[in-house]
Amino acid sequence: MNKRLPRSLLVVLLAAALGAFFALDLGRWLSLEQLRAAQAGLEVAYRDRPLQVIGAFFAVYVAVTALSLPGAVPLTLAGGALFGLGLGTLVVSFASTAGATLAMLVSRHLLRETVQSRFGARLAEVDRGIARDGAFYLFTLRLVPVLPFFAINLLMGLTAMRVWTYAWVSQLGMLAGTLVYVNAGTQLAQLTSLQGIVSPQLLGAFALLGVLPLAGRWLVSALKARRALAPWRHLRPRRFDRNLVVIGAGAAGLVTSYIAAAVKARVTLVEGHRMGGDCLNTGCVPSKALIRAATLAQEIREAHLYGVHATAGGADPGRGLTSPVCASAAPARVTVDFPAVMARVAQVVRDIEPHDSPERYRGLGVDVQLGQARVVDPWHVQISHADGQTTTLSTRAIVIATGARPVVPPLPGLQEAGVLTSDTLWGLQELPRQLLVLGGGPIGCELAQAFARLGSQVTLVEMGPRLLPKEDDDAATHARQCLEADGVRVLTGHRALRCEPRQDAAPVPSAPDVGETPAKAPAGTAVSDDPWSLVTEHDGLEHHIPFDRILCAVGRQARLEGFGLEALGIATSGRTLPVDEHLQTVFPHILACGDVAGPYQFTHAAAHQAWYAAVNGLFGSFRRFKVDQRVIPWCTFMDPEIARVGLNEQDAQAQGVPYEVTRFDLGELDRVIVEGVGDQTSSGSGGGGGSGQRSERDAASRAGWVKVLTPPGKDRILGVTIVGRHAGELIAEWVMAMKHGLGLNKVLGTIHIYPTLAESAKYTAGAWKRAHQPLALLRWVERFHAWRRG
Ligand SMILES: Cc1cc2nc3c(=O)[nH]c(=O)nc-3n(C[C@H](O)[C@H](O)[C@H](O)COP(=O)(O)OP(=O)(O)OC[C@H]3O[C@@H](n4cnc5c(N)ncnc54)[C@H](O)[C@@H]3O)c2cc1C
């Protein structure tokens, strides 16, 4: 199918062909009676000019099937009558395959885009299923006559099945039917009707043949599980101590065990380190507490913009904070007592600890055991307690919720330089003077900004061409500008090679040999005594970036090793544990959820998966649920926050989903003007250097924006990105709308309190509505009003 063939032309051609077929009553030539009447003449023609007759037959067959016209069965019989069983089957088989493939392509060309724009997310789900099992389904459909052949062609055209797969599976699936009909055709003279050709017994046999692949697939996975379990089968106990053992008490494990206890299962939760996992102890909670302190420091610097002046309080370590931000007033000098900041961070963790404590979970009915878990065989988990005691529990099911740890690349010198990670950062007692953050993802950006605002001189080094690679370019660019305004030196396209101790004590220029980012070393800041430098490769040259502390934030790797998975034969080499859509491993009763399973490494994603892990672990032998990960939101907690749900532009383009964009600049919102968010972000921090750059930016965009993707002309929400203060809170309304299929009209019809940031949802929906006004109708209404005025 020529992709560039205009759709309108194809529609005209199709309509003309179908019109001619029915107007000229060509169908009468494809009846059994006509075939029998023409048989003798056709046989003579075939004897005289066999190739031409085969060619003509092939062409007619392809045309009839490609246009989904009735007549394929009589034609197949004719194939048998004319060419005999062998050649007839060959010709019909290839002709029907070619016709079916063409019909499928016509359907794809005419309809897929429309269907995709209406049902994009659901179609994507179907496409994933087709990619996985499409060949099996098609084969079954070809054999089991639940759908007419033309309907199969039309439906499959709506999916993303590969043309070649479609063709060969169709040919294979249609072969049995073709043989039967061609064979019947060899006895054309004796046939009185089309009805008796396929007996109920034969139909039954076809159906059996059709479900065979699916049954086979089910059997294969059952056998796989059986084979995986075979070496262990003798260890399967007759009775079990527990219904479920959950390994790891982070978000995933806590929620899994909570759900299991709620449905009265006997469940043990094992934690080897600290209850609450990474989120509470080294992730979300401490990082947000640190960000809170950093935001406060920034707000104090900007207080003068509101006419509020903090009492001068000494030097601002490392930063100077002398940037001109307002013609009439000077920013306050901020003193950061870093140990006190870290003490508060630790206190916040302690304050939240009771939510995840063993006592709380025991109260909920969970048997909490503190110790290192080890899977000794598929039904036994051994727990090694701190006092040297061990307990072994037999269990019907196991959920692995062991989370992930920071990846530290094997860079020469990195360990010697005392690399920090999100695991070790929280023990810092001294504010790094010159902090190098390796990695421009969400964690790197959040922490780079926080440390810059607390007073470190921060350089952010990213290997890719830009920060936040999962977000749209505009959001990533905005993030970069905000970081730079806070004094962070952002270096993208820099591949880290090694860390080296600095030999020289000579002063280092504030922006050494890296020209792409304006460095903002505050006046008077000496950087000469930074003991280390990171050597990067950029544009074919080596660059030396000095630091006294280096923080590695280049990604997180599932915790898979060292607790028995290797011995079970579960793959432990990947970034995450391989699980299917039910979160089952190769052993159906051993499941995984949270960071260890991925693909989303967020606390709320872990908690969401946990429900599936618990239910499938406990009840999977009767009914399993596929994990639904269609509407998973997330937020990068920089200032401004960047929150997202569903598709953004780069995803939509990559997936070929047609979309239109509605954008609302938050700077237009009354509440934003009241709060002065735009002013604040435009002021830059005390780090200096950023304000000039900011002032060049579109004033309305400074406060951020809401960007909604919808299918062209439709109000269905494909995805939303919000860049702005409290974006993580604002996204909730959009998550709700997407989850429950509410479109922009419904958002517009919802009352929002004035003046709030939440009104941004209504205004965005209003912007969409304005862009889709019924202009023709409004012209008539205008005339009506003019007429009423007389
Ligand atoms: C700096 C940082 C900031 C973050 N900010 C956010 C945020 O703002 N929002 C958000 O949604 N997500 C955030 N995340 C991600 C979030 O922390 C994780 O997605 C979440 O913790 C995953 O939970 P989990 O239960 O899968 O794993 P974890 O929380 O890692 O829990 C796994 C637990 O298993 C235990 N364990 C491992 N092996 C064994 C064993 N053999 N025996 C017994 N116990 C074992 C570990 O000790 C650990 O406690 C952040 C992460 C980091 C690093």
The ligand as an SDF file (V2000), in Angstrom:
LIG
                    3D

 53 58  0  0  0  0  0  0  0  0999 V2000
   16.7650   10.6760   46.2980 C   0  0  0  0  0  0  0  0  0  0  0  0
   15.4900   10.0110   45.9410 C   0  0  0  0  0  0  0  0  0  0  0  0
   14.3270   10.7360   45.8870 C   0  0  0  0  0  0  0  0  0  0  0  0
   13.1360   10.1210   45.5510 C   0  0  0  0  0  0  0  0  0  0  0  0
   12.0060   10.8840   45.4950 N   0  0  0  0  0  0  0  0  0  0  0  0
   10.8330   10.3050   45.1780 C   0  0  0  0  0  0  0  0  0  0  0  0
    9.6430   11.0680   45.1880 C   0  0  0  0  0  0  0  0  0  0  0  0
    9.6490   12.2420   45.4730 O   0  0  0  0  0  0  0  0  0  0  0  0
    8.4920   10.4380   44.8550 N   0  0  0  0  0  0  0  0  0  0  0  0
    8.4440    9.1120   44.5190 C   0  0  0  0  0  0  0  0  0  0  0  0
    7.3810    8.5990   44.2230 O   0  0  0  0  0  0  0  0  0  0  0  0
    9.5790    8.3750   44.5110 N   0  0  0  0  0  0  0  0  0  0  0  0
   10.7510    8.9330   44.8440 C   0  0  0  0  0  0  0  0  0  0  0  0
   11.8850    8.1670   44.8660 N   0  0  0  0  0  0  0  0  0  0  0  0
   11.7940    6.7430   44.5210 C   0  0  0  0  0  0  0  0  0  0  0  0
   11.2660    5.9220   45.6960 C   0  0  0  0  0  0  0  0  0  0  0  0
   12.0850    6.1000   46.8040 O   0  0  0  0  0  0  0  0  0  0  0  0
   11.2110    4.4480   45.3120 C   0  0  0  0  0  0  0  0  0  0  0  0
   10.4690    4.3240   44.1290 O   0  0  0  0  0  0  0  0  0  0  0  0
   10.5440    3.6180   46.3700 C   0  0  0  0  0  0  0  0  0  0  0  0
   11.2810    3.6960   47.5580 O   0  0  0  0  0  0  0  0  0  0  0  0
   10.4590    2.1560   45.9160 C   0  0  0  0  0  0  0  0  0  0  0  0
    9.9350    1.3700   46.9380 O   0  0  0  0  0  0  0  0  0  0  0  0
   10.2320   -0.1910   46.9980 P   0  0  0  0  0  0  0  0  0  0  0  0
    9.3900   -0.7270   48.0830 O   0  0  0  0  0  0  0  0  0  0  0  0
   10.1140   -0.7860   45.6650 O   0  0  0  0  0  0  0  0  0  0  0  0
   11.7660   -0.3200   47.3650 O   0  0  0  0  0  0  0  0  0  0  0  0
   12.5830    0.2080   48.6210 P   0  0  0  0  0  0  0  0  0  0  0  0
   11.9880    1.4210   49.2110 O   0  0  0  0  0  0  0  0  0  0  0  0
   13.9840    0.3030   48.1680 O   0  0  0  0  0  0  0  0  0  0  0  0
   12.4410   -0.9470   49.6920 O   0  0  0  0  0  0  0  0  0  0  0  0
   13.0910   -2.1750   49.5550 C   0  0  0  0  0  0  0  0  0  0  0  0
   13.4280   -2.6930   50.9230 C   0  0  0  0  0  0  0  0  0  0  0  0
   13.8210   -4.0450   50.7970 O   0  0  0  0  0  0  0  0  0  0  0  0
   14.8060   -4.2950   51.7560 C   0  0  0  0  0  0  0  0  0  0  0  0
   15.5370   -5.5170   51.3630 N   0  0  0  0  0  0  0  0  0  0  0  0
   16.2700   -5.7080   50.2440 C   0  0  0  0  0  0  0  0  0  0  0  0
   16.7480   -6.9520   50.2090 N   0  0  0  0  0  0  0  0  0  0  0  0
   16.3200   -7.5700   51.3470 C   0  0  0  0  0  0  0  0  0  0  0  0
   16.4700   -8.8690   51.8790 C   0  0  0  0  0  0  0  0  0  0  0  0
   17.1660   -9.7940   51.2460 N   0  0  0  0  0  0  0  0  0  0  0  0
   15.9030   -9.1420   53.0550 N   0  0  0  0  0  0  0  0  0  0  0  0
   15.1770   -8.2200   53.7130 C   0  0  0  0  0  0  0  0  0  0  0  0
   14.9970   -6.9940   53.2510 N   0  0  0  0  0  0  0  0  0  0  0  0
   15.5490   -6.6610   52.0790 C   0  0  0  0  0  0  0  0  0  0  0  0
   15.6610   -3.0510   51.7410 C   0  0  0  0  0  0  0  0  0  0  0  0
   16.3820   -2.9190   52.9330 O   0  0  0  0  0  0  0  0  0  0  0  0
   14.5830   -1.9790   51.5740 C   0  0  0  0  0  0  0  0  0  0  0  0
   14.1820   -1.4760   52.8130 O   0  0  0  0  0  0  0  0  0  0  0  0
   13.0970    8.7470   45.2300 C   0  0  0  0  0  0  0  0  0  0  0  0
   14.2690    7.9840   45.2910 C   0  0  0  0  0  0  0  0  0  0  0  0
   15.4470    8.6120   45.6520 C   0  0  0  0  0  0  0  0  0  0  0  0
   16.6840    7.7890   45.7160 C   0  0  0  0  0  0  0  0  0  0  0  0
  1  2  1  0
  2  3  1  0
  2 52  2  0
  3  4  2  0
  4  5  1  0
  4 50  1  0
  5  6  2  0
  6  7  1  0
  6 13  1  0
  7  8  2  0
  7  9  1  0
  9 10  1  0
 10 11  2  0
 10 12  1  0
 12 13  2  0
 13 14  1  0
 14 15  1  0
 14 50  1  0
 15 16  1  0
 16 17  1  0
 16 18  1  0
 18 19  1  0
 18 20  1  0
 20 21  1  0
 20 22  1  0
 22 23  1  0
 23 24  1  0
 24 25  2  0
 24 26  1  0
 24 27  1  0
 27 28  1  0
 28 29  2  0
 28 30  1  0
 28 31  1  0
 31 32  1  0
 32 33  1  0
 33 34  1  0
 33 48  1  0
 34 35  1  0
 35 36  1  0
 35 46  1  0
 36 37  1  0
 36 45  1  0
 37 38  2  0
 38 39  1  0
 39 40  1  0
 39 45  2  0
 40 41  1  0
 40 42  2  0
 42 43  1  0
 43 44  2  0
 44 45  1  0
 46 47  1  0
 46 48  1  0
 48 49  1  0
 50 51  2  0
 51 52  1  0
 52 53  1  0
M  END
$$$$
